Amino acid sequence: MPEVRWLMEHCDREDPRYLNEYGDYDALRKTFDKDSAAVIEDMKSAGVRGRGGAGFPAGLKWSFVPQNVDKPKYLCCNADESEPGTFKDRVLMEKDPHILLEGIAICCYAVGIGTAYIYIRGEYPIAARILDKAIAEAKEKNLLGKNIMDKGFDLEIYVHRGAGAYICGEETGLLESLEGKRGHPRIKPPFPALIGLFGCPTVINNVETLAAATLVMRHGPERYKSVGTEKSPGTKMFSVSGHVKKPGVYEIPLGTPVKELIYDICGGPLRDDSPIQCVIPGGSSAPPLTPEVAMELTLDYEAIGAAGSMLGSGGMIVIDETVCLLDVLYNMTRFYADESCGQCTPCREGTSWLETMVHRIEHGEGTLEDLDLLDEAATNMCGTTICVLSDSIAMPVRVFLKNFRHIFESHIEAKGCPHKMEMVSA
């Protein structure tokens, strides 16, 4: 199954594709020919699922927002792409910003929203500047702003830069940050569709999800569903990093075999004499897969979920045998311990304990009893906090222990990292 470049059709360009090359928002023009309910039904029919990690149907999420309310409604585009191993949204924003802006306008028309925010991570200054310029271009051509295309629809889009906190990628933490508060996730319910930004109904979607709305309205739901699987239709962008010959961002139909993406599209393992020992399919919070399991799977939400992992944000990390997996896990525990907002005790204390225990084992100070303690601590962290940051490291720790226990045991027996010892002796 070859690459299908729908979202990324123009992303090989050196410079951003600005309005003079993008066009006059033909998808939005087609959208204006329908009523809002029909647009939402098109999204439902297309089966677009959220591309930020959870995979929740986008059209269904839009339909949750009440139509007849006295409060304003908002759209928040989640461009806080901070999941380690994920960098696909940056490509869209930097190379084809108008496909995102048009998708935002389509969503806002469907739901009855007059103000939208793009919450972009602070580490993406180039993308933020490009989006600001693209918004100004669109307003000048009456494609955004007041009385768009003389259809009586108003929409203002603002780019809001975050300050580099991973937790603000969680949708309610993002809302708190937009309101000028600390990015502490909220208890749900109530859900943002009813009580979101400034206490008003709010849609929160990922960059790739909103860009897909442009495709649906431009070409119709049937074409969108012509690739992918029945339950996971359309294409998905994957950020592939690690030990492959051609790392990068690729757009492929959902349902493409993992083996095809790694070997045919990405050129296979980086070193021919060092086989793959681990595949993380959906960013660092996705539990790791052994190569034996990974190479039998297809890249869709159902298949990856059934194997005990997640498609997540599509940040695939391929790790070969030149790297110590326990060292990889230690880096991950350090990251999540540092990024925990500290609001929930199991996460605040648990992430630090995981970091401490993995560090102890990695540096030859662990015991076999520590493995049971590590698993117990991670188990107690799952499902016990307001957001899923705790689960995002607890689940990988448990699966690393399950799938690669021999690596933990070898560190304990050798009283240090066998991989590093071998490198020193060589």
Kinemage of the C-alpha trace (Angstrom):
@kinemage 1
@onewidth
@group {chain A} dominant
@subgroup {mainchain}
@vectorlist {calphas} color= white
{ca met a 1} P 0.000 0.000 0.000
{ca pro a 2} L 1.860 3.137 -1.170
{ca glu a 3} L 1.889 6.583 0.375
{ca val a 4} L -1.264 8.630 -0.249
{ca arg a 5} L -0.415 12.312 -0.034
{ca trp a 6} L -3.659 14.173 0.579
{ca leu a 7} L -2.829 16.336 3.573
{ca met a 8} L 0.846 16.464 2.633
{ca glu a 9} L 0.413 17.010 -1.098
{ca his a 10} L 2.442 20.219 -0.986
{ca cys a 11} L 4.635 19.613 2.066
{ca asp a 12} L 7.794 18.866 0.096
{ca arg a 13} L 8.100 22.540 -0.738
{ca glu a 14} L 11.011 24.501 0.662
{ca asp a 15} L 8.833 27.520 1.437
{ca pro a 16} L 5.322 27.719 2.906
{ca arg a 17} L 2.425 27.593 0.468
{ca tyr a 18} L 0.736 30.914 0.947
{ca leu a 19} L -2.645 32.027 -0.350
{ca asn a 20} L -1.638 32.960 -3.892
{ca glu a 21} L -0.771 29.296 -4.463
{ca tyr a 22} L -3.252 27.668 -2.087
{ca gly a 23} L -6.472 28.978 -3.651
{ca asp a 24} L -9.660 30.661 -2.517
{ca tyr a 25} L -10.868 28.205 0.165
{ca asp a 26} L -13.006 26.131 -2.207
{ca ala a 27} L -13.803 23.629 0.568
{ca leu a 28} L -15.227 26.426 2.708
{ca arg a 29} L -17.262 27.703 -0.248
{ca lys a 30} L -18.795 24.243 -0.612
{ca thr a 31} L -19.418 24.188 3.124
{ca phe a 32} L -21.441 27.407 2.929
{ca asp a 33} L -23.799 25.678 0.475
{ca lys a 34} L -24.909 23.354 3.292
{ca asp a 35} L -26.490 23.932 6.645
{ca ser a 36} L -24.438 23.276 9.770
{ca ala a 37} L -26.132 19.957 10.552
{ca ala a 38} L -25.277 18.609 7.082
{ca val a 39} L -21.601 19.528 7.536
{ca ile a 40} L -21.468 17.657 10.834
{ca glu a 41} L -23.141 14.662 9.191
{ca asp a 42} L -20.510 14.722 6.443
{ca met a 43} L -17.790 14.551 9.094
{ca lys a 44} L -19.573 11.688 10.817
{ca ser a 45} L -20.067 9.876 7.518
{ca ala a 46} L -16.387 10.295 6.625
{ca gly a 47} L -15.449 8.708 9.955
{ca val a 48} L -12.659 11.200 10.697
{ca arg a 49} L -11.113 10.266 14.030
{ca gly a 50} L -9.113 12.614 16.200
{ca arg a 51} L -5.449 12.570 15.199
{ca gly a 52} L -4.100 13.960 18.462
{ca gly a 53} L -4.002 10.612 20.243
{ca ala a 54} L -7.402 9.489 21.490
{ca gly a 55} L -8.925 8.730 18.089
{ca phe a 56} L -12.393 9.991 19.075
{ca pro a 57} L -14.726 10.632 16.081
{ca ala a 58} L -14.457 14.321 15.175
{ca gly a 59} L -17.972 14.730 13.809
{ca leu a 60} L -19.447 13.215 16.939
{ca lys a 61} L -17.418 15.606 19.080
{ca trp a 62} L -18.733 18.559 17.058
{ca ser a 63} L -22.301 17.354 17.534
{ca phe a 64} L -21.958 17.406 21.324
{ca val a 65} L -21.800 21.213 21.334
{ca pro a 66} L -25.309 22.621 21.978
{ca gln a 67} L -26.648 24.819 19.181
{ca asn a 68} L -29.095 27.076 20.993
{ca val a 69} L -27.166 28.679 23.846
{ca asp a 70} L -26.833 32.285 24.933
{ca lys a 71} L -23.089 31.963 25.551
{ca pro a 72} L -20.416 32.327 22.861
{ca lys a 73} L -18.812 29.139 21.565
{ca tyr a 74} L -15.122 28.582 20.917
{ca leu a 75} L -12.777 26.352 18.948
{ca cys a 76} L -9.335 25.540 20.323
{ca cys a 77} L -6.930 23.983 17.842
{ca asn a 78} L -4.460 21.901 19.816
{ca ala a 79} L -1.102 22.599 18.180
{ca asp a 80} L 0.857 21.908 21.374
{ca glu a 81} L 2.658 19.002 19.743
{ca ser a 82} L 4.789 17.991 22.712
{ca glu a 83} L 4.512 14.189 22.689
{ca pro a 84} L 8.101 12.888 22.357
{ca gly a 85} L 8.593 11.352 18.935
{ca thr a 86} L 5.861 13.445 17.261
{ca phe a 87} L 6.503 16.253 14.787
{ca lys a 88} L 3.903 15.871 12.014
{ca asp a 89} L 1.684 18.852 12.872
{ca arg a 90} L 4.673 21.162 12.601
{ca val a 91} L 5.099 20.090 8.965
{ca leu a 92} L 1.495 20.983 8.125
{ca met a 93} L 1.651 24.354 9.849
{ca glu a 94} L 4.985 25.340 8.347
{ca lys a 95} L 4.382 24.104 4.791
{ca asp a 96} L 0.624 24.395 4.181
{ca pro a 97} L -0.933 26.657 6.837
{ca his a 98} L -4.120 27.416 4.906
{ca ile a 99} L -5.286 23.783 4.895
{ca leu a 100} L -5.477 24.119 8.684
{ca leu a 101} L -7.111 27.572 8.651
{ca glu a 102} L -9.734 26.425 6.165
{ca gly a 103} L -10.471 23.363 8.320
{ca ile a 104} L -10.864 25.620 11.360
{ca ala a 105} L -13.333 27.790 9.448
{ca ile a 106} L -15.318 24.708 8.375
{ca cys a 107} L -15.579 23.479 11.961
{ca cys a 108} L -16.568 26.911 13.238
{ca tyr a 109} L -19.320 27.250 10.634
{ca ala a 110} L -20.670 23.789 11.455
{ca val a 111} L -20.775 24.407 15.195
{ca gly a 112} L -21.631 28.114 15.176
{ca ile a 113} L -18.344 29.465 16.508
{ca gly a 114} L -17.113 33.013 16.025
{ca thr a 115} L -13.716 32.848 17.752
{ca ala a 116} L -10.971 30.239 17.393
{ca tyr a 117} L -7.570 29.887 19.038
{ca ile a 118} L -4.568 27.972 17.772
{ca tyr a 119} L -2.671 26.975 20.902
{ca ile a 120} L 0.823 26.314 19.568
{ca arg a 121} L 3.792 25.117 21.558
{ca gly a 122} L 6.367 27.776 22.340
{ca glu a 123} L 9.103 25.754 20.637
{ca tyr a 124} L 7.427 26.336 17.247
{ca pro a 125} L 8.183 30.037 16.599
{ca ile a 126} L 8.519 29.576 12.837
{ca ala a 127} L 5.133 27.858 12.565
{ca ala a 128} L 3.553 30.584 14.715
{ca arg a 129} L 4.875 33.339 12.444
{ca ile a 130} L 3.723 31.490 9.317
{ca leu a 131} L 0.236 31.058 10.753
{ca asp a 132} L 0.025 34.734 11.693
{ca lys a 133} L 0.941 35.714 8.137
{ca ala a 134} L -1.522 33.224 6.650
{ca ile a 135} L -4.350 34.541 8.850
{ca ala a 136} L -3.597 38.098 7.738
{ca glu a 137} L -3.621 36.983 4.079
{ca ala a 138} L -6.971 35.231 4.467
{ca lys a 139} L -8.558 38.222 6.193
{ca glu a 140} L -7.346 40.536 3.435
{ca lys a 141} L -9.083 38.310 0.853
{ca asn a 142} L -12.311 38.088 2.912
{ca leu a 143} L -11.730 34.377 3.631
{ca leu a 144} L -11.579 35.013 7.379
{ca gly a 145} L -12.771 37.851 9.591
{ca lys a 146} L -16.051 39.724 9.126
{ca asn a 147} L -18.784 38.567 6.735
{ca ile a 148} L -16.642 35.867 5.137
{ca met a 149} L -17.294 35.535 1.393
{ca asp a 150} L -20.336 37.787 1.966
{ca lys a 151} L -22.117 34.873 3.624
{ca gly a 152} L -22.852 36.647 6.898
{ca phe a 153} L -20.448 34.466 8.867
{ca asp a 154} L -17.776 36.039 11.099
{ca leu a 155} L -14.675 34.271 12.401
{ca glu a 156} L -11.573 35.561 14.151
{ca ile a 157} L -8.591 33.217 14.589
{ca tyr a 158} L -5.810 33.965 17.084
{ca val a 159} L -2.457 32.224 17.476
{ca his a 160} L -1.582 31.731 21.143
{ca arg a 161} L 1.924 30.535 21.989
{ca gly a 162} L 2.410 28.215 24.932
{ca ala a 163} L 5.417 28.214 27.233
{ca gly a 164} L 6.683 24.685 26.699
{ca ala a 165} L 4.642 22.645 29.205
{ca tyr a 166} L 3.819 19.098 28.085
{ca ile a 167} L 0.713 19.077 30.275
{ca cys a 168} L -0.851 21.864 28.201
{ca gly a 169} L -1.252 19.368 25.371
{ca glu a 170} L -4.005 17.810 27.509
{ca glu a 171} L -7.158 19.544 26.347
{ca thr a 172} L -8.374 20.928 29.665
{ca gly a 173} L -4.853 21.917 30.711
{ca leu a 174} L -4.752 23.804 27.417
{ca leu a 175} L -7.982 25.603 28.344
{ca glu a 176} L -6.616 26.617 31.737
{ca ser a 177} L -3.476 27.992 30.092
{ca leu a 178} L -5.499 29.931 27.510
{ca glu a 179} L -7.421 31.521 30.376
{ca gly a 180} L -4.151 32.739 31.876
{ca lys a 181} L -3.938 30.175 34.664
{ca arg a 182} L -1.546 27.344 35.460
{ca gly a 183} L -1.989 24.444 33.068
{ca his a 184} L -3.692 22.111 35.516
{ca pro a 185} L -6.079 19.658 33.835
{ca arg a 186} L -9.691 19.833 34.936
{ca ile a 187} L -11.852 17.104 36.408
{ca lys a 188} L -14.300 15.771 33.811
{ca pro a 189} L -17.277 15.932 33.598
{ca pro a 190} L -18.220 18.587 32.738
{ca phe a 191} L -16.660 18.143 29.334
{ca pro a 192} L -15.425 21.067 27.197
{ca ala a 193} L -18.277 20.635 24.698
{ca leu a 194} L -20.582 22.001 27.415
{ca ile a 195} L -18.294 23.967 29.731
{ca gly a 196} L -14.954 24.736 28.151
{ca leu a 197} L -13.029 27.948 27.467
{ca phe a 198} L -14.242 30.790 29.721
{ca gly a 199} L -17.032 28.472 30.892
{ca cys a 200} L -18.529 28.288 27.393
{ca pro a 201} L -19.121 25.402 24.933
{ca thr a 202} L -15.843 24.554 23.227
{ca val a 203} L -14.546 22.220 20.514
{ca ile a 204} L -10.935 21.066 20.893
{ca asn a 205} L -9.326 19.351 17.911
{ca asn a 206} L -5.824 18.537 16.783
{ca val a 207} L -4.129 20.225 13.791
{ca glu a 208} L -4.269 17.136 11.567
{ca thr a 209} L -7.921 16.498 12.462
{ca leu a 210} L -8.995 19.979 11.389
{ca ala a 211} L -6.922 19.793 8.213
{ca ala a 212} L -8.743 16.548 7.393
{ca ala a 213} L -12.040 18.453 7.592
{ca thr a 214} L -10.831 20.492 4.618
{ca leu a 215} L -10.335 17.290 2.618
{ca val a 216} L -13.768 15.949 3.540
{ca met a 217} L -15.566 19.100 2.448
{ca arg a 218} L -13.437 19.545 -0.675
{ca his a 219} L -13.792 16.002 -2.032
{ca gly a 220} L -16.706 14.499 -0.083
{ca pro a 221} L -16.926 11.800 2.609
{ca glu a 222} L -16.919 8.912 0.127
{ca arg a 223} L -13.533 9.755 -1.288
{ca tyr a 224} L -12.135 10.178 2.218
{ca lys a 225} L -13.399 6.718 3.125
{ca ser a 226} L -11.988 5.180 -0.058
{ca val a 227} L -8.726 4.463 1.766
{ca gly a 228} L -8.087 3.136 5.255
{ca thr a 229} L -10.180 0.562 7.075
{ca glu a 230} L -13.871 0.416 7.898
{ca lys a 231} L -13.376 1.625 11.473
{ca ser a 232} L -10.276 3.711 10.791
{ca pro a 233} L -10.886 5.437 7.439
{ca gly a 234} L -8.690 7.944 5.674
{ca thr a 235} L -4.997 8.671 5.886
{ca lys a 236} L -2.783 9.308 8.891
{ca met a 237} L 0.473 11.192 9.187
{ca phe a 238} L 3.276 9.352 10.982
{ca ser a 239} L 6.446 10.875 12.413
{ca val a 240} L 9.049 8.129 12.123
{ca ser a 241} L 12.282 8.566 14.063
{ca gly a 242} L 15.028 6.394 15.435
{ca his a 243} L 17.013 3.699 13.694
{ca val a 244} L 15.618 3.707 10.159
{ca lys a 245} L 17.386 4.742 6.987
{ca lys a 246} L 14.817 7.402 6.043
{ca pro a 247} L 13.253 8.994 9.118
{ca gly a 248} L 10.664 11.694 8.519
{ca val a 249} L 6.952 12.421 8.228
{ca tyr a 250} L 4.870 10.153 6.014
{ca glu a 251} L 1.173 10.131 5.153
{ca ile a 252} L -0.224 6.665 4.570
{ca pro a 253} L -3.668 5.032 4.556
{ca leu a 254} L -4.718 3.695 7.929
{ca gly a 255} L -4.419 -0.077 7.848
{ca thr a 256} L -0.969 -0.023 6.230
{ca pro a 257} L 1.238 -2.801 7.676
{ca val a 258} L 3.880 -1.673 10.167
{ca lys a 259} L 6.431 -3.705 8.245
{ca glu a 260} L 5.657 -1.814 5.034
{ca leu a 261} L 6.119 1.593 6.678
{ca ile a 262} L 9.437 0.629 8.279
{ca tyr a 263} L 10.982 -1.451 5.513
{ca asp a 264} L 9.498 -0.193 2.243
{ca ile a 265} L 8.806 3.477 2.961
{ca cys a 266} L 11.491 4.229 5.568
{ca gly a 267} L 14.149 2.005 3.991
{ca gly a 268} L 14.465 -0.539 6.799
{ca pro a 269} L 16.784 -0.605 9.839
{ca leu a 270} L 19.539 1.999 9.905
{ca arg a 271} L 22.262 -0.612 10.379
{ca asp a 272} L 21.932 -3.838 8.443
{ca asp a 273} L 23.901 -5.717 11.105
{ca ser a 274} L 21.799 -4.439 14.026
{ca pro a 275} L 18.208 -5.699 14.022
{ca ile a 276} L 15.251 -3.857 15.480
{ca gln a 277} L 14.604 -4.674 19.126
{ca cys a 278} L 11.636 -2.393 19.871
{ca val a 279} L 8.938 -0.357 18.089
{ca ile a 280} L 6.997 2.389 19.866
{ca pro a 281} L 4.030 3.039 17.551
{ca gly a 282} L 2.394 6.231 18.812
{ca gly a 283} L 4.767 8.506 20.705
{ca ser a 284} L 6.578 7.834 23.974
{ca ser a 285} L 3.360 7.282 25.953
{ca ala a 286} L 2.406 4.336 23.733
{ca pro a 287} L 3.501 0.979 25.230
{ca pro a 288} L 6.409 -0.561 23.278
{ca leu a 289} L 6.064 -3.570 20.993
{ca thr a 290} L 8.531 -6.332 20.296
{ca pro a 291} L 9.521 -6.517 16.610
{ca glu a 292} L 7.918 -9.959 16.321
{ca val a 293} L 4.546 -8.516 17.327
{ca ala a 294} L 4.925 -5.168 15.535
{ca met a 295} L 5.722 -6.662 12.138
{ca glu a 296} L 2.463 -8.604 12.135
{ca leu a 297} L 0.299 -5.536 12.796
{ca thr a 298} L -1.434 -2.942 10.668
{ca leu a 299} L -1.421 0.751 11.542
{ca asp a 300} L -4.991 1.393 12.628
{ca tyr a 301} L -6.585 2.126 15.982
{ca glu a 302} L -8.118 -1.314 16.428
{ca ala a 303} L -5.103 -3.457 15.513
{ca ile a 304} L -2.595 -1.497 17.576
{ca gly a 305} L -5.019 -1.347 20.517
{ca ala a 306} L -5.632 -5.090 20.403
{ca ala a 307} L -1.867 -5.624 20.631
{ca gly a 308} L -1.750 -3.679 23.905
{ca ser a 309} L -0.446 -0.361 22.611
{ca met a 310} L -1.883 2.816 21.026
{ca leu a 311} L -1.724 4.493 17.647
{ca gly a 312} L -1.655 7.733 19.631
{ca ser a 313} L -0.221 10.741 17.837
{ca gly a 314} L 1.528 8.616 15.216
{ca gly a 315} L 5.010 9.210 16.584
{ca met a 316} L 6.712 5.941 15.662
{ca ile a 317} L 10.088 5.374 17.312
{ca val a 318} L 12.204 2.492 16.005
{ca ile a 319} L 15.017 1.273 18.285
{ca asp a 320} L 17.725 -1.192 17.262
{ca glu a 321} L 20.103 -3.279 19.360
{ca thr a 322} L 22.797 -0.599 19.573
{ca val a 323} L 20.760 1.095 22.302
{ca cys a 324} L 20.061 -0.027 25.860
{ca leu a 325} L 16.282 -0.103 26.293
{ca leu a 326} L 16.589 0.510 30.017
{ca asp a 327} L 18.434 3.730 29.230
{ca val a 328} L 15.566 4.654 26.880
{ca leu a 329} L 13.061 4.001 29.646
{ca tyr a 330} L 15.094 6.054 32.107
{ca asn a 331} L 15.018 9.034 29.737
{ca met a 332} L 11.252 8.642 29.452
{ca thr a 333} L 10.713 8.505 33.221
{ca arg a 334} L 12.856 11.628 33.661
{ca phe a 335} L 10.728 13.450 31.098
{ca tyr a 336} L 7.382 12.574 32.665
{ca ala a 337} L 8.585 13.242 36.215
{ca asp a 338} L 9.726 16.679 35.079
{ca glu a 339} L 6.521 17.435 33.153
{ca ser a 340} L 4.020 16.312 35.798
{ca cys a 341} L 2.020 19.350 36.916
{ca gly a 342} L 1.951 17.957 40.478
{ca gln a 343} L -1.797 18.322 40.908
{ca cys a 344} L -2.460 14.598 41.588
{ca thr a 345} L -0.517 12.673 44.226
{ca pro a 346} L -0.144 9.389 42.269
{ca cys a 347} L 1.410 11.296 39.369
{ca arg a 348} L 3.463 13.801 41.366
{ca glu a 349} L 4.988 11.134 43.610
{ca gly a 350} L 4.721 8.158 41.268
{ca thr a 351} L 6.590 9.607 38.298
{ca ser a 352} L 9.515 10.541 40.561
{ca trp a 353} L 9.536 7.062 42.100
{ca leu a 354} L 9.593 5.444 38.674
{ca glu a 355} L 12.517 7.651 37.663
{ca thr a 356} L 14.396 6.788 40.868
{ca met a 357} L 13.847 3.041 40.561
{ca val a 358} L 14.743 2.821 36.867
{ca his a 359} L 17.855 4.916 37.522
{ca arg a 360} L 18.823 2.578 40.329
{ca ile a 361} L 18.502 -0.512 38.152
{ca glu a 362} L 20.233 1.105 35.169
{ca his a 363} L 23.233 2.005 37.331
{ca gly a 364} L 23.702 -1.422 38.882
{ca glu a 365} L 22.111 -0.725 42.257
{ca gly a 366} L 18.851 -2.640 41.734
{ca thr a 367} L 17.599 -5.965 43.034
{ca leu a 368} L 15.126 -8.469 41.654
{ca glu a 369} L 12.637 -7.262 44.282
{ca asp a 370} L 12.813 -3.817 42.664
{ca leu a 371} L 11.157 -5.215 39.547
{ca asp a 372} L 8.043 -6.196 41.468
{ca leu a 373} L 8.093 -2.849 43.275
{ca leu a 374} L 8.414 -1.001 39.965
{ca asp a 375} L 5.463 -2.880 38.506
{ca glu a 376} L 3.374 -2.323 41.632
{ca ala a 377} L 4.075 1.423 41.650
{ca ala a 378} L 3.204 1.743 37.958
{ca thr a 379} L 0.022 -0.289 38.438
{ca asn a 380} L -1.135 1.985 41.260
{ca met a 381} L -0.624 5.036 39.043
{ca cys a 382} L -2.970 3.867 36.273
{ca gly a 383} L -6.460 5.332 36.210
{ca thr a 384} L -6.067 7.236 39.476
{ca thr a 385} L -5.424 10.800 38.281
{ca ile a 386} L -7.327 13.662 36.672
{ca cys a 387} L -5.533 13.380 33.327
{ca val a 388} L -3.569 10.567 31.689
{ca leu a 389} L -0.019 11.872 32.177
{ca ser a 390} L 0.425 9.346 34.984
{ca asp a 391} L -0.793 6.519 32.738
{ca ser a 392} L 1.410 7.804 29.913
{ca ile a 393} L 4.536 6.631 31.700
{ca ala a 394} L 3.055 3.943 33.963
{ca met a 395} L 1.756 1.888 31.022
{ca pro a 396} L 5.062 1.910 29.099
{ca val a 397} L 6.943 0.967 32.297
{ca arg a 398} L 4.668 -2.038 32.855
{ca val a 399} L 4.955 -3.155 29.227
{ca phe a 400} L 8.744 -2.681 29.165
{ca leu a 401} L 8.846 -4.939 32.218
{ca lys a 402} L 6.582 -7.494 30.579
{ca asn a 403} L 8.151 -7.584 27.113
{ca phe a 404} L 11.802 -6.910 27.979
{ca arg a 405} L 12.189 -8.228 31.535
{ca his a 406} L 15.430 -9.987 30.600
{ca ile a 407} L 17.062 -6.576 30.053
{ca phe a 408} L 16.171 -5.450 33.595
{ca glu a 409} L 17.447 -8.749 35.001
{ca ser a 410} L 20.716 -8.518 33.068
{ca his a 411} L 21.405 -5.102 34.622
{ca ile a 412} L 20.787 -6.468 38.089
{ca glu a 413} L 22.988 -9.523 37.537
{ca ala a 414} L 25.820 -7.487 35.988
{ca lys a 415} L 25.474 -4.695 38.581
{ca gly a 416} L 25.427 -2.164 35.773
{ca cys a 417} L 24.516 -1.723 32.142
{ca pro a 418} L 25.875 -4.673 30.106
{ca his a 419} L 25.539 -2.625 26.946
{ca lys a 420} L 27.793 0.159 28.258
{ca met a 421} L 30.228 -2.354 29.748
{ca glu a 422} L 30.534 -4.011 26.339
{ca met a 423} L 31.190 -0.647 24.663
{ca val a 424} L 33.908 0.204 27.201
{ca ser a 425} L 35.640 -3.180 26.812
{ca ala a 426} L 35.528 -2.842 23.036
